[in-house]
Amino acid sequence: MSDFFEAGVVSVPSNFGPLRDADGNARVTGPCGDTMEFWISVIDGVVDDARYTSDGCMASNACGSLAAILARGRTPTEVENISQEEILSRARGIPESDRHCALLASNAIQAAVADYRRRNFASLRSGEKRAANARSIVQPRPSLIVSCRGTDGRDNALVVAYGSNCSYDPCAVMVGIVPTRFSYRLIKESGCFVVNIPSIHQRALYDYLGSHSGRDGDKLAVSGARCVDGDVVRAPLLVDCPVNIECVVTDSIVAGSHELFIGKIQKVHADSELVSDDGSVDWNKISLLQ
Ligand SMILES: Cc1cc2nc3c(=O)[nH]c(=O)nc-3n(C[C@H](O)[C@H](O)[C@H](O)COP(=O)(O)O)c2cc1C
């Protein structure tokens, strides 16, 4: 056992968190299932204090505590360089089977620095620009599920990130669909679709619909999605999604990889708890998928 263990690190060391009013904070779960959380405070460009918590074993606590000690007095960039190896080289006696705890500590403290950088991005900007890749550059991208029905009555749905409001008079949205998608033919045939806006509770459904094709089977049945028919259009609404927008295709534009379907909105269905007296949807009441 190392001095570190023997020094009693496992009995709540002084750098065991949380840290109030931290400038950066992150929680990371390692492959072993242990979760480590770090807080850092930064004064004059240097980490003034660092604290950790861990729900893991003795080695996990030892590595977390040591990473916090190593972070103090270093710049955020230097903290980002605190590696598994550096932690292991200081925490002598970590059993071979627990060396991953040092990686967890390294990842967690680096994540806290990343959070610090996000929070302080405005003050960290140098003012210089450089060229970046254009693909999917407009952010944040929406997380939408578009459902549709072919003329043969076949229902399907896919995840769409290329979507947006595109007109308020008349109210219309656009969704970009790649022609190779199974859904593409269904929307082309029927001339309508439904945009379903999922909340964080539809994560599993979203992941499934975005990674499987209706060409290989009935996705909606397999995923257990609850559907009802649209009131106006011939397409299913995914009722578990808090907002569903029935649309009729009025135009489409081939932009390149995606064909942009302009959908004139026929009816919006929103969970009643979300709808204000003036009919607007109160988006603050739900956590949307990001
Ligand atoms: C996050 C995410 C965003 C996606 N965005 C789009 C999109 O905007 N347009 C599109 O055609 N496919 C998009 N896809 C891919 C389709 O959802 C996916 O290929 C789906 O399996 C197609 O189903 P289908 O063949 O049954 O129509 C996205 C997938 C994911 C995971």
The ligand as an SDF file (V2000), in Angstrom:
LIG
                    3D

 31 33  0  0  0  0  0  0  0  0999 V2000
  -28.9990   12.5710  -34.3940 C   0  0  0  0  0  0  0  0  0  0  0  0
  -29.4590   12.1000  -35.7530 C   0  0  0  0  0  0  0  0  0  0  0  0
  -29.8650   13.0310  -36.6840 C   0  0  0  0  0  0  0  0  0  0  0  0
  -30.2980   12.6260  -37.9400 C   0  0  0  0  0  0  0  0  0  0  0  0
  -30.7250   13.5730  -38.8370 N   0  0  0  0  0  0  0  0  0  0  0  0
  -31.2080   13.1770  -40.0460 C   0  0  0  0  0  0  0  0  0  0  0  0
  -31.7310   14.1450  -40.9510 C   0  0  0  0  0  0  0  0  0  0  0  0
  -31.7890   15.3360  -40.6750 O   0  0  0  0  0  0  0  0  0  0  0  0
  -32.1820   13.6980  -42.1520 N   0  0  0  0  0  0  0  0  0  0  0  0
  -32.1480   12.3750  -42.5010 C   0  0  0  0  0  0  0  0  0  0  0  0
  -32.5620   12.0160  -43.6210 O   0  0  0  0  0  0  0  0  0  0  0  0
  -31.6460   11.4350  -41.6540 N   0  0  0  0  0  0  0  0  0  0  0  0
  -31.2030   11.8190  -40.4270 C   0  0  0  0  0  0  0  0  0  0  0  0
  -30.7390   10.8830  -39.5480 N   0  0  0  0  0  0  0  0  0  0  0  0
  -30.6570    9.4920  -39.9490 C   0  0  0  0  0  0  0  0  0  0  0  0
  -31.9950    8.7480  -39.8940 C   0  0  0  0  0  0  0  0  0  0  0  0
  -32.7590    9.0780  -38.7500 O   0  0  0  0  0  0  0  0  0  0  0  0
  -31.7040    7.2600  -39.8810 C   0  0  0  0  0  0  0  0  0  0  0  0
  -30.9140    6.9300  -41.0040 O   0  0  0  0  0  0  0  0  0  0  0  0
  -32.9380    6.4140  -39.8400 C   0  0  0  0  0  0  0  0  0  0  0  0
  -32.5600    5.1040  -39.5040 O   0  0  0  0  0  0  0  0  0  0  0  0
  -33.6820    6.4090  -41.1470 C   0  0  0  0  0  0  0  0  0  0  0  0
  -34.8230    5.6330  -40.9760 O   0  0  0  0  0  0  0  0  0  0  0  0
  -35.7250    5.1390  -42.1970 P   0  0  0  0  0  0  0  0  0  0  0  0
  -34.8130    4.4640  -43.1740 O   0  0  0  0  0  0  0  0  0  0  0  0
  -36.6960    4.1880  -41.5630 O   0  0  0  0  0  0  0  0  0  0  0  0
  -36.3920    6.3310  -42.7850 O   0  0  0  0  0  0  0  0  0  0  0  0
  -30.3240   11.2600  -38.2840 C   0  0  0  0  0  0  0  0  0  0  0  0
  -29.9230   10.3180  -37.3450 C   0  0  0  0  0  0  0  0  0  0  0  0
  -29.5110   10.7290  -36.0940 C   0  0  0  0  0  0  0  0  0  0  0  0
  -29.1020    9.6950  -35.0790 C   0  0  0  0  0  0  0  0  0  0  0  0
  1  2  1  0
  2  3  1  0
  2 30  2  0
  3  4  2  0
  4  5  1  0
  4 28  1  0
  5  6  2  0
  6  7  1  0
  6 13  1  0
  7  8  2  0
  7  9  1  0
  9 10  1  0
 10 11  2  0
 10 12  1  0
 12 13  2  0
 13 14  1  0
 14 15  1  0
 14 28  1  0
 15 16  1  0
 16 17  1  0
 16 18  1  0
 18 19  1  0
 18 20  1  0
 20 21  1  0
 20 22  1  0
 22 23  1  0
 23 24  1  0
 24 25  2  0
 24 26  1  0
 24 27  1  0
 28 29  2  0
 29 30  1  0
 30 31  1  0
M  END
$$$$
